[in-house]
Amino acid sequence: MLLCGIIDELRNSIDNTALNLSFFFCQATDERINNAISVLRGLIFMLACEQPSVIRHIRRRYDQTGKQLFEDANAWQALSGILSDILQDSTLKETYFIIDALDECTGDLSLLLDLIVEASSSGNARVKWIVSSRNWPIIEDYFGGATQKTSLSLELNATSISEAVAIYIQFKVQQLAEKKRYKPAVRDIVASHLMLNSQDTFLWVALVYEELAKARPWNTPKLLTSFPPGLDSLYRRMLQQIRDSEDAELCNKILSVASTVYRPITLNELVALVDMPDGISTDDDDFPPDDFLSEIIRLCGSFLTLRENIVFFVHQSAKDFLTTKALDEVFPEGIPAEHHEIFSRSIDVMSRSLRRNVYGITFPGVQIDQVTHPSPDPLAAAHYSCLYWAHHLQDGYCSESADIEPHHLQSVDTFLQQKYLHWIEALCLIRNVPRGIEAMLKLEGLFKVRGHLELELSISSH
């Protein structure tokens, strides 16, 4: 929220024609935007959109290497080289690079920190870096070596934060008062409770606001007293509310799946990874699973949100709470067991969905860019599973002393024997063959460590 405000201020206060703004928001729960390569790729792309003349630096390397420039093992070296060329371009306008939540960059964070420190210490007055992060020691240590920097610790500026939260509370209470037609007395009660219990946390206010927005106006004073101060206490209360609902088992399953997958998943993908209750069928036109799950996601609203049919956590702290302080409740059999479950369901949905020429392409030599996805897409439910089934198998056996269950070995062997080529075709259609290569390498390593020579050789032969 802080950096969003800074971006808006820069946009509104400076002539846009004389300024480049390139920003990236890291999110640990989404592997597409939680690593250094994605950050750098995003910053370069946005900068090219801001100042198209810098595209020549990208084109020069792209013409030599092609698409692999941005995706293979050397992507970081290529992208950092492109950025270096751009920063040395004499025609580059004044540029702000803004990165939010560096602590949520879980992949190759040290590479990104090194680049920021080096670039910000180069003496290039046209380029400025603005970053935000939790005060992690590793990040503070890296930035301690920067020769030109200004630091702002929110913990040491509590008064400013408190004032900002107070303004936010006034704004949200006014919205509630207009929406719910609060009487002045009720409006004052709401404002007072939020001021006293928010502990200067924007997210706490936002979550309570969502709950009050769903309540009847006459129930508001009573409902207010059920919201404890502090984010963890509020999450605990919300989790108990879910556990007391009629759909507690399904909600808990959705929370455990959402906490375990490697990126936010679509409703179609979620349907393949959870058991649908009796009466809910993928063939039910009157009440399809997507509509049903949308309702369930709303019950999990304090933890999850739905945007364009994709399930996201409302905030990293929500996932952190579920996987640490509520671990035993959300994962009664442990996180490895959830990985096993997702692996098994992935094998099942792929076995049902994958087939030869699944898109009905009439000419086998067609370019991938000319392939149109049919509607409905026969790969929609299996998309996530095609990419990550092997990852879940591996992470389900994170302990090297744990031997692989025979039925899991059999599942892998049967799948590769019967569906391997169909899986490769699907990876081509969803344009992610590298993920398939990564999956096979993970399987090979997993079986080699545990002495499953026959399956290791089978993997190597594919």
C-alpha positions as CSV (number, residue, x, y, z in Angstrom):
1,M,0.0,0.0,0.0
2,L,2.8,2.4,0.8
3,L,4.6,1.9,-2.5
4,C,1.3,2.1,-4.4
5,G,0.9,5.6,-2.9
6,I,4.5,6.5,-3.8
7,I,3.9,5.4,-7.4
8,D,0.7,7.4,-7.6
9,E,2.4,10.5,-6.2
10,L,5.3,10.2,-8.7
11,R,2.8,9.7,-11.6
12,N,0.8,12.8,-10.5
13,S,3.6,15.2,-9.5
14,I,6.1,14.8,-12.4
15,D,5.7,15.2,-16.1
16,N,5.2,11.6,-17.4
17,T,7.0,12.4,-20.6
18,A,10.2,13.1,-18.7
19,L,10.1,10.1,-16.3
20,N,10.1,6.3,-16.4
21,L,8.4,4.4,-13.7
22,S,9.1,0.6,-13.6
23,F,7.7,-1.3,-10.7
24,F,7.3,-4.9,-9.5
25,F,5.3,-6.4,-6.6
26,C,6.8,-9.7,-5.3
27,Q,4.4,-12.3,-3.8
28,A,5.8,-15.3,-2.1
29,T,2.7,-17.4,-2.7
30,D,3.0,-17.2,-6.5
31,E,6.2,-18.7,-8.0
32,R,5.7,-16.7,-11.2
33,I,6.5,-13.5,-9.2
34,N,8.6,-14.6,-6.3
35,N,12.1,-14.9,-7.8
36,A,14.8,-12.6,-9.0
37,I,14.5,-13.5,-12.7
38,S,10.8,-12.6,-12.7
39,V,11.5,-9.3,-11.0
40,L,14.2,-8.4,-13.4
41,R,12.2,-9.5,-16.4
42,G,9.2,-7.5,-15.2
43,L,11.2,-4.4,-14.6
44,I,12.8,-4.5,-18.0
45,F,9.5,-5.2,-19.7
46,M,7.8,-2.2,-18.0
47,L,10.8,0.1,-18.7
48,A,10.6,-0.9,-22.4
49,C,6.9,0.0,-22.4
50,E,7.7,3.4,-20.8
51,Q,10.6,4.2,-23.1
52,P,10.4,2.1,-26.3
53,S,13.7,3.2,-27.6
54,V,15.5,0.9,-25.1
55,I,14.0,-2.1,-26.8
56,R,17.0,-2.2,-29.1
57,H,19.1,-3.5,-26.2
58,I,16.7,-6.4,-25.7
59,R,16.4,-7.0,-29.4
60,R,20.1,-7.3,-30.0
61,R,20.4,-10.2,-27.5
62,Y,17.1,-11.7,-28.4
63,D,18.0,-12.0,-32.1
64,Q,21.1,-14.0,-31.1
65,T,19.4,-16.3,-28.6
66,G,15.6,-16.3,-29.1
67,K,13.0,-16.9,-26.4
68,Q,15.4,-19.0,-24.3
69,L,17.1,-15.7,-23.4
70,F,14.4,-15.1,-20.8
71,E,13.8,-18.7,-19.6
72,D,16.8,-21.0,-19.6
73,A,19.5,-21.4,-16.9
74,N,21.4,-18.4,-18.2
75,A,18.4,-16.1,-18.0
76,W,19.8,-14.1,-15.1
77,Q,23.1,-13.3,-16.8
78,A,21.3,-12.3,-20.0
79,L,18.7,-10.1,-18.2
80,S,21.2,-8.4,-15.9
81,G,23.4,-7.7,-19.0
82,I,20.4,-6.1,-20.8
83,L,19.6,-4.0,-17.8
84,S,23.3,-2.9,-17.6
85,D,23.2,-1.9,-21.3
86,I,20.0,0.1,-20.7
87,L,21.4,1.9,-17.7
88,Q,24.4,3.0,-19.7
89,D,22.2,4.3,-22.5
90,S,22.7,8.1,-22.7
91,T,19.2,8.6,-24.0
92,L,17.6,7.0,-20.9
93,K,15.2,9.3,-19.2
94,E,15.1,9.8,-15.4
95,T,14.0,6.4,-14.1
96,Y,12.6,5.0,-10.9
97,F,12.8,1.3,-10.2
98,I,10.3,0.3,-7.5
99,I,10.2,-3.2,-5.9
100,D,7.7,-4.0,-3.2
101,A,8.1,-6.8,-0.7
102,L,11.7,-7.9,-1.3
103,D,11.3,-10.4,1.5
104,E,8.8,-12.3,-0.6
105,C,11.4,-12.8,-3.3
106,T,12.2,-16.4,-2.3
107,G,14.3,-17.4,-5.4
108,D,17.8,-16.0,-5.9
109,L,17.2,-13.1,-3.6
110,S,20.9,-12.6,-3.1
111,L,21.4,-12.0,-6.9
112,L,18.7,-9.4,-6.9
113,L,20.1,-7.6,-3.8
114,D,23.6,-7.6,-5.3
115,L,22.2,-6.0,-8.5
116,I,20.3,-3.3,-6.7
117,V,23.3,-2.4,-4.5
118,E,25.7,-2.3,-7.5
119,A,23.3,-0.3,-9.7
120,S,22.3,2.2,-6.9
121,S,26.0,2.8,-6.1
122,S,27.1,3.4,-9.6
123,G,26.6,7.1,-9.4
124,N,24.0,7.3,-12.2
125,A,22.0,10.3,-11.1
126,R,19.2,9.5,-13.6
127,V,18.3,6.2,-11.9
128,K,16.8,5.7,-8.5
129,W,15.7,2.5,-6.7
130,I,12.9,2.4,-4.2
131,V,12.4,-0.9,-2.4
132,S,10.3,-2.1,0.5
133,S,10.8,-5.1,2.7
134,R,10.3,-6.6,6.2
135,N,13.4,-5.8,8.2
136,W,15.2,-9.1,7.6
137,P,18.8,-9.2,8.6
138,I,20.1,-10.6,5.3
139,I,18.4,-7.7,3.4
140,E,19.7,-5.1,5.9
141,D,23.2,-6.5,5.6
142,Y,23.2,-6.3,1.8
143,F,21.9,-2.7,1.8
144,G,24.4,-1.8,4.5
145,G,27.0,-2.0,1.8
146,A,25.3,0.5,-0.5
147,T,27.2,3.7,-0.7
148,Q,24.2,5.9,-1.6
149,K,21.0,5.2,0.2
150,T,18.3,6.6,2.5
151,S,16.5,4.2,4.8
152,L,13.1,4.6,6.4
153,S,12.1,2.2,9.2
154,L,8.4,2.1,9.7
155,E,9.0,0.7,13.2
156,L,10.8,3.9,14.1
157,N,8.1,6.1,12.5
158,A,5.1,4.7,14.5
159,T,3.4,8.0,14.7
160,S,3.3,8.4,10.9
161,I,1.9,4.9,10.5
162,S,-0.7,5.4,13.2
163,E,-1.9,8.6,11.5
164,A,-2.1,6.9,8.1
165,V,-4.1,4.0,9.6
166,A,-6.4,6.5,11.3
167,I,-7.1,8.2,8.0
168,Y,-7.7,4.8,6.4
169,I,-10.2,3.9,9.2
170,Q,-12.1,7.2,8.7
171,F,-12.3,6.5,5.0
172,K,-13.6,2.9,5.4
173,V,-16.1,3.8,8.2
174,Q,-17.5,6.5,5.9
175,Q,-17.9,3.8,3.2
176,L,-19.7,1.5,5.6
177,A,-21.9,4.3,6.9
178,E,-23.0,5.2,3.4
179,K,-23.4,1.6,2.3
180,K,-25.2,0.4,5.4
181,R,-26.9,3.6,6.3
182,Y,-25.5,3.7,9.8
183,K,-26.9,6.1,12.3
184,P,-24.3,8.6,13.6
185,A,-24.1,6.6,16.9
186,V,-23.3,3.3,15.2
187,R,-20.8,5.0,12.9
188,D,-19.0,6.4,16.0
189,I,-19.0,3.0,17.7
190,V,-17.4,1.4,14.6
191,A,-14.8,4.1,14.2
192,S,-13.9,3.9,17.9
193,H,-13.6,0.1,17.9
194,L,-11.4,0.1,14.8
195,M,-9.1,2.8,16.3
196,L,-8.7,1.0,19.6
197,N,-8.1,-2.5,18.2
198,S,-6.3,-2.1,14.8
199,Q,-2.9,-2.0,16.4
200,D,-2.0,0.3,13.4
201,T,-2.4,-2.5,10.9
202,F,-4.0,-1.7,7.6
203,L,-4.8,-5.3,6.8
204,W,-6.7,-5.8,10.1
205,V,-8.9,-2.8,9.3
206,A,-9.5,-4.2,5.7
207,L,-10.5,-7.6,7.0
208,V,-12.9,-6.3,9.6
209,Y,-14.4,-4.0,7.0
210,E,-15.1,-6.9,4.7
211,E,-16.9,-8.7,7.6
212,L,-18.9,-5.7,8.6
213,A,-19.9,-5.1,5.0
214,K,-21.6,-8.4,5.0
215,A,-23.5,-7.9,8.3
216,R,-26.9,-6.4,8.9
217,P,-26.6,-2.8,10.3
218,W,-28.4,-3.7,13.5
219,N,-26.0,-6.5,14.2
220,T,-22.9,-4.3,13.8
221,P,-22.3,-3.3,17.5
222,K,-22.6,-6.9,18.6
223,L,-20.4,-8.2,15.8
224,L,-17.7,-5.6,16.5
225,T,-17.0,-7.2,19.9
226,S,-16.1,-10.5,18.2
227,F,-13.1,-9.0,16.4
228,P,-10.1,-9.4,18.7
229,P,-7.2,-6.9,18.4
230,G,-4.1,-8.0,16.4
231,L,-3.9,-9.8,13.1
232,D,-3.1,-13.3,14.4
233,S,-6.0,-13.2,16.9
234,L,-8.3,-12.1,14.1
235,Y,-7.1,-14.9,11.8
236,R,-7.7,-17.4,14.7
237,R,-11.2,-16.1,15.1
238,M,-11.9,-16.3,11.3
239,L,-10.5,-19.9,11.3
240,Q,-12.8,-20.9,14.1
241,Q,-15.7,-19.3,12.3
242,I,-14.9,-21.5,9.3
243,R,-14.6,-24.6,11.4
244,D,-18.0,-24.0,12.9
245,S,-19.7,-23.8,9.5
246,E,-21.5,-26.6,7.7
247,D,-18.8,-26.7,5.1
248,A,-15.9,-26.8,7.5
249,E,-14.3,-30.0,6.0
250,L,-14.4,-28.6,2.4
251,C,-13.2,-25.2,3.5
252,N,-10.3,-26.7,5.4
253,K,-9.4,-28.8,2.4
254,I,-9.4,-25.8,0.1
255,L,-7.2,-23.9,2.6
256,S,-4.7,-26.8,2.8
257,V,-4.5,-27.0,-1.0
258,A,-4.2,-23.3,-1.5
259,S,-1.4,-23.3,1.1
260,T,0.5,-26.1,-0.6
261,V,0.3,-25.3,-4.3
262,Y,3.2,-23.5,-6.0
263,R,1.1,-20.7,-7.6
264,P,-2.4,-19.4,-7.3
265,I,-4.8,-21.9,-9.1
266,T,-7.9,-21.4,-11.1
267,L,-11.3,-22.8,-10.0
268,N,-11.1,-25.4,-12.8
269,E,-7.7,-26.6,-11.3
270,L,-9.1,-26.5,-7.8
271,V,-12.0,-28.7,-8.8
272,A,-9.5,-31.4,-9.8
273,L,-7.7,-31.2,-6.4
274,V,-10.5,-31.4,-3.9
275,D,-13.5,-33.8,-3.4
276,M,-16.8,-32.3,-4.5
277,P,-19.7,-32.9,-2.1
278,D,-22.5,-35.2,-3.1
279,G,-24.8,-33.5,-5.5
280,I,-22.1,-31.3,-7.1
281,S,-21.0,-32.7,-10.4
282,T,-18.8,-31.4,-13.2
283,D,-21.7,-32.2,-15.5
284,D,-24.2,-30.2,-13.5
285,D,-25.4,-27.2,-15.6
286,D,-27.8,-25.9,-13.0
287,F,-25.1,-25.6,-10.3
288,P,-21.6,-26.2,-11.7
289,P,-18.6,-26.7,-9.5
290,D,-17.2,-23.2,-10.3
291,D,-20.3,-21.5,-8.9
292,F,-20.3,-23.8,-5.8
293,L,-16.6,-23.2,-5.2
294,S,-17.0,-19.4,-5.6
295,E,-19.4,-19.6,-2.7
296,I,-17.0,-21.7,-0.6
297,I,-14.1,-19.2,-1.4
298,R,-16.3,-16.5,0.0
299,L,-16.6,-18.5,3.3
300,C,-12.8,-18.5,3.4
301,G,-12.9,-14.7,2.6
302,S,-10.6,-13.7,5.5
303,F,-7.8,-15.9,4.0
304,L,-8.6,-16.3,0.3
305,T,-10.0,-14.0,-2.4
306,L,-11.1,-14.7,-6.0
307,R,-10.0,-12.6,-8.9
308,E,-10.8,-13.5,-12.5
309,N,-11.6,-17.1,-11.3
310,I,-8.1,-17.5,-9.7
311,V,-7.8,-18.2,-6.0
312,F,-5.3,-15.9,-4.1
313,F,-4.4,-15.4,-0.5
314,V,-5.5,-12.0,0.8
315,H,-2.0,-11.4,2.1
316,Q,1.2,-13.4,2.7
317,S,0.5,-13.2,6.4
318,A,-2.7,-15.3,5.9
319,K,-0.7,-18.1,4.4
320,D,2.0,-17.8,7.0
321,F,-0.6,-18.1,9.8
322,L,-2.1,-21.3,8.2
323,T,1.2,-23.0,7.7
324,T,2.7,-22.1,11.1
325,K,0.3,-21.2,13.9
326,A,-2.6,-23.2,12.5
327,L,-0.5,-26.0,11.0
328,D,-2.0,-28.8,13.1
329,E,-5.6,-27.7,12.3
330,V,-5.2,-27.1,8.6
331,F,-2.8,-30.0,8.0
332,P,-3.9,-32.7,10.5
333,E,-1.7,-35.3,8.7
334,G,1.1,-32.9,7.9
335,I,2.2,-30.9,4.9
336,P,4.0,-33.9,3.2
337,A,0.6,-35.8,3.2
338,E,-1.0,-32.9,1.4
339,H,1.7,-33.0,-1.2
340,H,1.0,-36.8,-1.6
341,E,-2.7,-36.0,-2.0
342,I,-2.1,-33.3,-4.7
343,F,0.3,-35.7,-6.5
344,S,-2.3,-38.5,-6.6
345,R,-5.1,-36.2,-7.7
346,S,-2.8,-34.7,-10.4
347,I,-2.1,-38.1,-11.8
348,D,-5.8,-38.9,-11.8
349,V,-6.9,-35.7,-13.6
350,M,-4.1,-36.0,-16.2
351,S,-5.0,-39.6,-16.8
352,R,-8.6,-38.6,-17.5
353,S,-7.8,-35.4,-19.5
354,L,-4.8,-36.1,-21.6
355,R,-5.2,-37.8,-24.9
356,R,-3.7,-37.8,-28.4
357,N,-4.4,-34.5,-30.3
358,V,-6.4,-33.2,-27.4
359,Y,-7.1,-29.9,-29.2
360,G,-8.1,-31.5,-32.4
361,I,-5.4,-29.9,-34.5
362,T,-5.9,-30.8,-38.2
363,F,-2.3,-30.1,-39.4
364,P,0.5,-31.5,-37.2
365,G,3.0,-29.0,-38.6
366,V,1.1,-25.9,-37.3
367,Q,3.1,-23.3,-35.4
368,I,2.3,-23.1,-31.7
369,D,1.4,-19.4,-32.0
370,Q,-1.3,-20.4,-34.5
371,V,-3.0,-22.9,-32.1
372,T,-6.2,-21.7,-30.7
373,H,-7.5,-23.0,-27.4
374,P,-10.9,-24.6,-27.7
375,S,-13.7,-23.6,-25.5
376,P,-14.2,-25.3,-23.1
377,D,-10.5,-26.1,-22.8
378,P,-10.0,-29.8,-22.2
379,L,-6.7,-29.0,-20.4
380,A,-8.2,-26.4,-18.1
381,A,-8.6,-28.7,-15.1
382,A,-5.2,-30.5,-15.7
383,H,-3.1,-27.4,-16.4
384,Y,-1.6,-27.0,-13.0
385,S,-1.2,-30.8,-12.6
386,C,0.7,-31.1,-15.9
387,L,3.3,-28.6,-14.5
388,Y,3.7,-29.6,-10.9
389,W,2.8,-33.2,-10.3
390,A,6.4,-34.3,-10.0
391,H,7.2,-31.4,-7.7
392,H,4.5,-32.5,-5.2
393,L,5.8,-36.1,-5.3
394,Q,9.3,-34.9,-4.5
395,D,8.2,-32.5,-1.7
396,G,6.1,-35.2,-0.2
397,Y,9.3,-37.1,0.4
398,C,11.4,-34.2,1.6
399,S,13.1,-36.5,4.1
400,E,15.7,-38.6,2.4
401,S,15.1,-41.4,4.9
402,A,11.4,-41.7,3.9
403,D,11.0,-44.4,1.3
404,I,8.4,-43.9,-1.5
405,E,5.1,-45.7,-1.0
406,P,4.7,-48.6,-3.5
407,H,1.4,-47.2,-4.8
408,H,3.1,-43.9,-5.6
409,L,5.8,-45.7,-7.5
410,Q,3.2,-47.6,-9.4
411,S,1.3,-44.4,-10.3
412,V,4.4,-42.9,-11.8
413,D,5.3,-46.0,-13.7
414,T,1.8,-46.4,-15.1
415,F,1.5,-42.7,-16.0
416,L,4.8,-42.7,-17.9
417,Q,3.9,-45.9,-19.7
418,Q,0.5,-44.9,-20.8
419,K,0.4,-41.1,-20.9
420,Y,4.0,-39.8,-21.4
421,L,3.6,-38.7,-25.0
422,H,0.2,-37.2,-24.2
423,W,1.7,-35.2,-21.3
424,I,4.5,-33.9,-23.6
425,E,1.8,-32.8,-26.1
426,A,0.0,-31.0,-23.3
427,L,3.2,-29.2,-22.2
428,C,3.7,-28.0,-25.8
429,L,0.1,-26.7,-25.9
430,I,0.4,-24.8,-22.7
431,R,3.9,-23.7,-23.8
432,N,5.9,-24.9,-20.9
433,V,8.1,-27.8,-22.0
434,P,10.9,-26.7,-19.7
435,R,8.7,-27.5,-16.8
436,G,8.4,-31.1,-18.1
437,I,12.2,-31.4,-18.3
438,E,12.5,-30.1,-14.8
439,A,9.9,-32.6,-13.6
440,M,11.8,-35.5,-15.2
441,L,15.0,-34.4,-13.6
442,K,13.3,-34.2,-10.2
443,L,11.9,-37.7,-10.6
444,E,15.3,-39.1,-11.7
445,G,17.0,-37.6,-8.6
446,L,14.2,-38.7,-6.3
447,F,14.4,-42.4,-7.4
448,K,18.2,-42.4,-7.6
449,V,18.6,-41.3,-3.9
450,R,16.3,-44.0,-2.8
451,G,17.7,-46.7,-4.9
452,H,14.8,-47.3,-7.2
453,L,17.1,-48.3,-10.1
454,E,14.4,-49.6,-12.4
455,L,12.3,-46.4,-12.3
456,E,15.4,-44.3,-12.5
457,L,16.4,-46.1,-15.7
458,S,12.9,-45.7,-17.0
459,I,13.0,-42.0,-16.4
460,S,16.4,-41.7,-18.2
461,S,15.1,-43.6,-21.2
462,H,12.2,-41.1,-21.8
